[in-house]
Amino acid sequence: MDLQTLTKELLVKLNEISLENLPILERAHRSIKVCRNLLSIFKREILVNDFDSLNDEIYFFKQTKQIPLAELIYFSEIHSFEIQFPKADKAAQLKFIKKKITKLNRFFLYNLDFGQYIKSGATHFDKEYYTRDHLDTYHITTSKFYFQDPDFCTPRDMLLGKYKAYDSLVGYMNEKQLKIKSGLNGKYLNRKPAEKIDWPFSNTDWVELVYALYAAGLFNKNKLSIVKLSKMLQEIFNFEPKEIYKSFQDIKNRKNSRTLFLDQLAASLLKEMDKSEG
């Protein structure tokens, strides 16, 4: 069974779900379902065929399994957060978000050494962290669950999944916080709405363009964050982007070209140039 192909298909499914612009709880529920299904397939495959080598086992638990696992944790956390989120009082909403961000920061602080290990690209503990032979030496201490299947878990694969998911959650919380604050400050209440252009492309295309402008230095001249830059573009385009930070993580995970939309724009421009010269 080609596990890498299955992970690519999962990313396509998750992207298709996001493009439906569903309410966040429904999107989270459907995303959780497809991630769980893939993890179940992975587990059956591992139990039947195991691994050909130690390096294959490390790669699976450090890379392949992380794709559905991190997405599962991310959407599970969002589902739990949104169910409990205050519905009316904006002050209570901001307080609730701040509390969640504090918990996320506490997690990163508590796992500071592991975070440095991930960011540095180090591999010297991979055998202990991402194989099942070391469960007795490196105990699983970060899961919300009291039991994990020792045939399908390693000492740190769950922690790695949580680290990746929580990194995306910080972006989700910051985006939600800014949205609420923008509604509170009244800056746009008395402005006459300008006629906007419909955005005919996808949410991922939007995020790709915003990050390209940001990376090209637009933020340096105007002191704009990613979210603020996106908000300014929304003054021109009739479009409400979803989960900017999370979508950027999906773009980074692309296996082929990671600049599909920009490539498409360049190809269209070259084609138009050729036509005008013909």
C-alpha positions as a Markdown table, in Angstrom:
| # | Residue | x | y | z |
|---|---|---|---|---|
| 1 | Met | 0.0 | 0.0 | 0.0 |
| 2 | Asp | 1.4 | 3.4 | -1.0 |
| 3 | Leu | 1.0 | 5.5 | 2.2 |
| 4 | Gln | 2.5 | 8.6 | 0.6 |
| 5 | Thr | -0.2 | 8.6 | -2.0 |
| 6 | Leu | -2.9 | 8.3 | 0.7 |
| 7 | Thr | -1.5 | 11.3 | 2.5 |
| 8 | Lys | -1.6 | 13.4 | -0.7 |
| 9 | Glu | -5.2 | 12.3 | -1.2 |
| 10 | Leu | -6.0 | 13.4 | 2.4 |
| 11 | Leu | -4.6 | 16.9 | 1.8 |
| 12 | Val | -6.7 | 17.1 | -1.4 |
| 13 | Lys | -9.8 | 16.1 | 0.6 |
| 14 | Leu | -9.1 | 18.6 | 3.3 |
| 15 | Asn | -8.6 | 21.3 | 0.8 |
| 16 | Glu | -11.9 | 20.4 | -0.9 |
| 17 | Ile | -13.7 | 20.6 | 2.4 |
| 18 | Ser | -12.2 | 24.1 | 3.1 |
| 19 | Leu | -13.3 | 25.3 | -0.3 |
| 20 | Glu | -16.9 | 24.6 | 0.5 |
| 21 | Asn | -16.9 | 27.5 | 3.0 |
| 22 | Leu | -18.8 | 25.4 | 5.6 |
| 23 | Pro | -19.5 | 26.6 | 9.2 |
| 24 | Ile | -16.3 | 26.0 | 11.2 |
| 25 | Leu | -17.9 | 23.3 | 13.3 |
| 26 | Glu | -19.1 | 21.3 | 10.3 |
| 27 | Arg | -15.7 | 21.7 | 8.6 |
| 28 | Ala | -13.9 | 20.5 | 11.7 |
| 29 | His | -16.3 | 17.5 | 12.1 |
| 30 | Arg | -15.7 | 16.4 | 8.5 |
| 31 | Ser | -12.0 | 17.0 | 8.6 |
| 32 | Ile | -11.7 | 15.0 | 11.8 |
| 33 | Lys | -13.6 | 12.1 | 10.2 |
| 34 | Val | -11.3 | 11.8 | 7.1 |
| 35 | Cys | -8.2 | 12.1 | 9.3 |
| 36 | Arg | -9.4 | 9.3 | 11.6 |
| 37 | Asn | -10.2 | 7.1 | 8.7 |
| 38 | Leu | -6.7 | 7.5 | 7.3 |
| 39 | Leu | -5.1 | 6.8 | 10.6 |
| 40 | Ser | -7.1 | 3.6 | 10.9 |
| 41 | Ile | -5.9 | 2.5 | 7.5 |
| 42 | Phe | -2.3 | 3.3 | 8.6 |
| 43 | Lys | -2.7 | 1.3 | 11.7 |
| 44 | Arg | -4.0 | -1.8 | 9.9 |
| 45 | Glu | -1.2 | -1.6 | 7.4 |
| 46 | Ile | 1.5 | -1.4 | 10.1 |
| 47 | Leu | 0.0 | -4.2 | 12.1 |
| 48 | Val | 0.0 | -6.5 | 9.1 |
| 49 | Asn | 3.2 | -5.6 | 7.3 |
| 50 | Asp | 5.3 | -3.7 | 9.8 |
| 51 | Phe | 8.4 | -1.9 | 8.5 |
| 52 | Asp | 11.3 | -3.1 | 6.3 |
| 53 | Ser | 13.9 | -1.1 | 8.2 |
| 54 | Leu | 14.4 | 1.1 | 11.2 |
| 55 | Asn | 14.7 | 4.2 | 8.9 |
| 56 | Asp | 11.3 | 3.3 | 7.4 |
| 57 | Glu | 9.8 | 3.2 | 10.9 |
| 58 | Ile | 11.3 | 6.6 | 11.8 |
| 59 | Tyr | 10.1 | 8.1 | 8.6 |
| 60 | Phe | 6.6 | 6.9 | 9.1 |
| 61 | Phe | 6.1 | 8.2 | 12.6 |
| 62 | Lys | 8.1 | 11.4 | 12.0 |
| 63 | Gln | 6.7 | 12.3 | 8.6 |
| 64 | Thr | 3.9 | 10.2 | 7.1 |
| 65 | Lys | 1.7 | 9.7 | 10.2 |
| 66 | Gln | 2.1 | 13.4 | 11.2 |
| 67 | Ile | 0.0 | 14.6 | 8.3 |
| 68 | Pro | -3.3 | 13.1 | 9.4 |
| 69 | Leu | -2.3 | 13.2 | 13.1 |
| 70 | Ala | -1.5 | 17.0 | 13.2 |
| 71 | Glu | -4.7 | 17.8 | 11.2 |
| 72 | Leu | -6.8 | 15.6 | 13.5 |
| 73 | Ile | -5.4 | 17.4 | 16.6 |
| 74 | Tyr | -5.8 | 20.8 | 15.0 |
| 75 | Phe | -9.5 | 20.3 | 14.0 |
| 76 | Ser | -10.3 | 18.5 | 17.3 |
| 77 | Glu | -9.0 | 21.5 | 19.2 |
| 78 | Ile | -10.9 | 23.9 | 17.0 |
| 79 | His | -14.1 | 21.9 | 17.4 |
| 80 | Ser | -13.7 | 21.9 | 21.2 |
| 81 | Phe | -12.9 | 25.6 | 21.3 |
| 82 | Glu | -15.8 | 26.7 | 19.0 |
| 83 | Ile | -18.4 | 24.7 | 21.0 |
| 84 | Gln | -17.4 | 26.4 | 24.2 |
| 85 | Phe | -16.8 | 29.9 | 22.6 |
| 86 | Pro | -19.1 | 32.6 | 24.1 |
| 87 | Lys | -21.8 | 33.5 | 21.6 |
| 88 | Ala | -22.6 | 37.1 | 22.5 |
| 89 | Asp | -20.4 | 39.1 | 24.8 |
| 90 | Lys | -17.3 | 40.4 | 22.9 |
| 91 | Ala | -15.3 | 41.1 | 26.0 |
| 92 | Ala | -15.9 | 37.5 | 27.1 |
| 93 | Gln | -14.9 | 36.3 | 23.7 |
| 94 | Leu | -11.6 | 38.1 | 23.8 |
| 95 | Lys | -11.0 | 36.8 | 27.3 |
| 96 | Phe | -11.7 | 33.3 | 26.2 |
| 97 | Ile | -9.3 | 33.6 | 23.3 |
| 98 | Lys | -6.6 | 35.1 | 25.5 |
| 99 | Lys | -7.0 | 32.1 | 27.9 |
| 100 | Lys | -6.5 | 29.7 | 25.0 |
| 101 | Ile | -3.5 | 31.5 | 23.7 |
| 102 | Thr | -2.0 | 31.4 | 27.2 |
| 103 | Lys | -2.5 | 27.6 | 27.3 |
| 104 | Leu | -0.8 | 27.2 | 24.0 |
| 105 | Asn | 2.2 | 29.4 | 25.0 |
| 106 | Arg | 2.5 | 27.3 | 28.2 |
| 107 | Phe | 2.6 | 24.1 | 26.1 |
| 108 | Phe | 5.4 | 25.6 | 23.9 |
| 109 | Leu | 7.3 | 26.7 | 27.0 |
| 110 | Tyr | 7.0 | 23.3 | 28.7 |
| 111 | Asn | 8.2 | 21.6 | 25.6 |
| 112 | Leu | 10.9 | 24.2 | 24.7 |
| 113 | Asp | 13.7 | 21.6 | 24.3 |
| 114 | Phe | 11.6 | 19.4 | 22.0 |
| 115 | Gly | 10.7 | 22.5 | 20.0 |
| 116 | Gln | 14.3 | 23.4 | 19.5 |
| 117 | Tyr | 15.0 | 19.8 | 18.4 |
| 118 | Ile | 12.3 | 20.1 | 15.8 |
| 119 | Lys | 13.3 | 23.6 | 14.5 |
| 120 | Ser | 17.0 | 22.8 | 14.3 |
| 121 | Gly | 16.4 | 19.8 | 12.1 |
| 122 | Ala | 18.3 | 17.6 | 14.5 |
| 123 | Thr | 18.0 | 13.8 | 14.1 |
| 124 | His | 20.3 | 12.3 | 16.8 |
| 125 | Phe | 17.3 | 11.3 | 19.0 |
| 126 | Asp | 15.1 | 10.1 | 16.2 |
| 127 | Lys | 15.6 | 6.5 | 17.0 |
| 128 | Glu | 14.5 | 7.0 | 20.6 |
| 129 | Tyr | 11.7 | 9.5 | 19.7 |
| 130 | Tyr | 10.1 | 7.8 | 16.7 |
| 131 | Thr | 10.4 | 4.1 | 17.1 |
| 132 | Arg | 8.4 | 1.8 | 19.3 |
| 133 | Asp | 11.3 | 0.0 | 20.9 |
| 134 | His | 11.9 | 2.9 | 23.4 |
| 135 | Leu | 8.4 | 3.3 | 24.9 |
| 136 | Asp | 9.6 | 1.9 | 28.3 |
| 137 | Thr | 12.6 | 4.4 | 28.4 |
| 138 | Tyr | 10.9 | 7.5 | 27.0 |
| 139 | His | 7.4 | 7.5 | 28.4 |
| 140 | Ile | 4.4 | 9.1 | 26.7 |
| 141 | Thr | 3.5 | 12.0 | 29.0 |
| 142 | Thr | 1.8 | 14.6 | 26.8 |
| 143 | Ser | -1.3 | 12.9 | 25.6 |
| 144 | Lys | -4.8 | 13.6 | 27.0 |
| 145 | Phe | -5.4 | 9.9 | 26.9 |
| 146 | Tyr | -4.2 | 7.4 | 29.5 |
| 147 | Phe | -3.6 | 4.7 | 27.0 |
| 148 | Gln | -2.1 | 4.6 | 23.5 |
| 149 | Asp | -1.6 | 1.5 | 21.3 |
| 150 | Pro | 2.1 | 0.6 | 21.7 |
| 151 | Asp | 2.0 | -1.0 | 18.2 |
| 152 | Phe | 1.0 | 2.4 | 16.6 |
| 153 | Cys | 2.7 | 5.0 | 18.8 |
| 154 | Thr | 6.2 | 6.1 | 19.7 |
| 155 | Pro | 7.4 | 8.1 | 22.7 |
| 156 | Arg | 7.2 | 11.5 | 20.8 |
| 157 | Asp | 5.1 | 11.1 | 17.7 |
| 158 | Met | 2.0 | 12.4 | 19.5 |
| 159 | Leu | 4.0 | 15.3 | 20.9 |
| 160 | Leu | 5.3 | 16.1 | 17.4 |
| 161 | Gly | 1.7 | 16.1 | 16.1 |
| 162 | Lys | 0.5 | 18.4 | 18.9 |
| 163 | Tyr | 3.4 | 20.7 | 18.3 |
| 164 | Lys | 2.6 | 21.1 | 14.6 |
| 165 | Ala | -1.2 | 21.4 | 15.3 |
| 166 | Tyr | -0.7 | 24.0 | 18.1 |
| 167 | Asp | 1.6 | 26.1 | 15.9 |
| 168 | Ser | -1.3 | 26.4 | 13.5 |
| 169 | Leu | -3.8 | 27.0 | 16.3 |
| 170 | Val | -1.8 | 30.1 | 17.4 |
| 171 | Gly | -2.5 | 31.6 | 14.0 |
| 172 | Tyr | -6.2 | 30.6 | 14.2 |
| 173 | Met | -6.5 | 32.3 | 17.6 |
| 174 | Asn | -4.7 | 35.4 | 16.5 |
| 175 | Glu | -6.9 | 35.7 | 13.4 |
| 176 | Lys | -10.1 | 35.2 | 15.4 |
| 177 | Gln | -8.9 | 37.8 | 18.0 |
| 178 | Leu | -8.2 | 40.4 | 15.3 |
| 179 | Lys | -11.6 | 39.8 | 13.7 |
| 180 | Ile | -13.4 | 40.5 | 16.9 |
| 181 | Lys | -11.3 | 43.5 | 17.7 |
| 182 | Ser | -12.0 | 44.9 | 14.3 |
| 183 | Gly | -15.7 | 44.7 | 15.0 |
| 184 | Leu | -15.2 | 46.5 | 18.3 |
| 185 | Asn | -13.2 | 49.5 | 17.2 |
| 186 | Gly | -15.9 | 50.9 | 14.9 |
| 187 | Lys | -13.4 | 52.0 | 12.3 |
| 188 | Tyr | -15.5 | 50.9 | 9.4 |
| 189 | Leu | -19.0 | 51.7 | 10.7 |
| 190 | Asn | -19.4 | 55.0 | 9.0 |
| 191 | Arg | -17.5 | 54.3 | 5.8 |
| 192 | Lys | -19.5 | 54.0 | 2.6 |
| 193 | Pro | -18.8 | 50.6 | 1.2 |
| 194 | Ala | -16.9 | 50.7 | -2.1 |
| 195 | Glu | -17.9 | 48.5 | -5.0 |
| 196 | Lys | -15.7 | 45.4 | -4.8 |
| 197 | Ile | -14.4 | 42.9 | -7.4 |
| 198 | Asp | -15.4 | 39.3 | -7.0 |
| 199 | Trp | -12.5 | 37.0 | -6.2 |
| 200 | Pro | -12.8 | 34.1 | -8.8 |
| 201 | Phe | -10.1 | 32.0 | -7.3 |
| 202 | Ser | -9.8 | 29.7 | -4.3 |
| 203 | Asn | -9.0 | 30.5 | -0.6 |
| 204 | Thr | -5.6 | 28.9 | -1.0 |
| 205 | Asp | -4.9 | 31.1 | -4.0 |
| 206 | Trp | -5.7 | 34.1 | -1.9 |
| 207 | Val | -3.3 | 33.0 | 0.8 |
| 208 | Glu | -0.6 | 32.3 | -1.7 |
| 209 | Leu | -0.9 | 35.8 | -3.2 |
| 210 | Val | -1.0 | 37.5 | 0.3 |
| 211 | Tyr | 2.1 | 35.7 | 1.4 |
| 212 | Ala | 3.9 | 36.5 | -1.9 |
| 213 | Leu | 3.3 | 40.2 | -1.5 |
| 214 | Tyr | 4.3 | 40.0 | 2.2 |
| 215 | Ala | 7.5 | 38.1 | 1.3 |
| 216 | Ala | 8.3 | 40.5 | -1.5 |
| 217 | Gly | 8.7 | 43.3 | 1.0 |
| 218 | Leu | 5.3 | 45.1 | 1.0 |
| 219 | Phe | 5.1 | 44.7 | 4.7 |
| 220 | Asn | 8.4 | 46.5 | 5.2 |
| 221 | Lys | 7.3 | 49.7 | 3.5 |
| 222 | Asn | 3.8 | 49.7 | 5.1 |
| 223 | Lys | 4.4 | 47.8 | 8.4 |
| 224 | Leu | 1.7 | 45.3 | 7.6 |
| 225 | Ser | 1.1 | 41.9 | 9.2 |
| 226 | Ile | -0.2 | 39.1 | 7.1 |
| 227 | Val | -3.7 | 39.5 | 8.4 |
| 228 | Lys | -3.6 | 43.3 | 8.0 |
| 229 | Leu | -2.4 | 42.9 | 4.4 |
| 230 | Ser | -5.2 | 40.4 | 3.8 |
| 231 | Lys | -7.8 | 42.9 | 5.3 |
| 232 | Met | -6.6 | 45.7 | 2.9 |
| 233 | Leu | -7.0 | 43.4 | -0.1 |
| 234 | Gln | -10.5 | 42.7 | 1.1 |
| 235 | Glu | -11.2 | 46.4 | 0.6 |
| 236 | Ile | -10.8 | 45.6 | -3.1 |
| 237 | Phe | -12.0 | 42.1 | -3.5 |
| 238 | Asn | -15.3 | 40.6 | -2.4 |
| 239 | Phe | -13.9 | 37.7 | -0.5 |
| 240 | Glu | -13.7 | 36.5 | 3.0 |
| 241 | Pro | -10.5 | 34.3 | 3.5 |
| 242 | Lys | -10.5 | 31.4 | 5.8 |
| 243 | Glu | -7.8 | 30.3 | 8.2 |
| 244 | Ile | -4.9 | 32.1 | 6.6 |
| 245 | Tyr | -2.1 | 30.6 | 8.7 |
| 246 | Lys | -3.5 | 27.1 | 8.4 |
| 247 | Ser | -3.8 | 27.4 | 4.6 |
| 248 | Phe | -0.2 | 28.6 | 4.4 |
| 249 | Gln | 0.9 | 25.4 | 6.2 |
| 250 | Asp | -1.1 | 23.4 | 3.6 |
| 251 | Ile | 0.7 | 25.3 | 0.8 |
| 252 | Lys | 4.1 | 24.5 | 2.4 |
| 253 | Asn | 3.1 | 20.8 | 2.5 |
| 254 | Arg | 2.6 | 20.6 | -1.3 |
| 255 | Lys | 4.7 | 17.9 | -2.8 |
| 256 | Asn | 5.1 | 19.4 | -6.3 |
| 257 | Ser | 5.1 | 23.2 | -7.0 |
| 258 | Arg | 4.3 | 25.2 | -3.9 |
| 259 | Thr | 3.5 | 28.3 | -5.9 |
| 260 | Leu | 0.7 | 26.9 | -8.1 |
| 261 | Phe | -1.3 | 30.2 | -8.3 |
| 262 | Leu | 1.7 | 32.4 | -8.9 |
| 263 | Asp | 2.8 | 29.9 | -11.6 |
| 264 | Gln | -0.6 | 30.2 | -13.2 |
| 265 | Leu | -0.5 | 34.0 | -13.1 |
| 266 | Ala | 2.9 | 34.1 | -14.7 |
| 267 | Ala | 1.8 | 31.7 | -17.4 |
| 268 | Ser | -1.3 | 33.8 | -18.2 |
| 269 | Leu | 0.8 | 36.9 | -18.4 |
| 270 | Leu | 3.3 | 35.3 | -20.8 |
| 271 | Lys | 0.4 | 34.0 | -22.9 |
| 272 | Glu | -1.1 | 37.5 | -23.1 |
| 273 | Met | 2.3 | 39.0 | -24.1 |
| 274 | Asp | 2.7 | 36.4 | -26.9 |
| 275 | Lys | -0.8 | 37.3 | -28.2 |
| 276 | Ser | 0.0 | 41.0 | -28.2 |
| 277 | Glu | 3.2 | 40.4 | -30.2 |
| 278 | Gly | 1.5 | 38.1 | -32.7 |
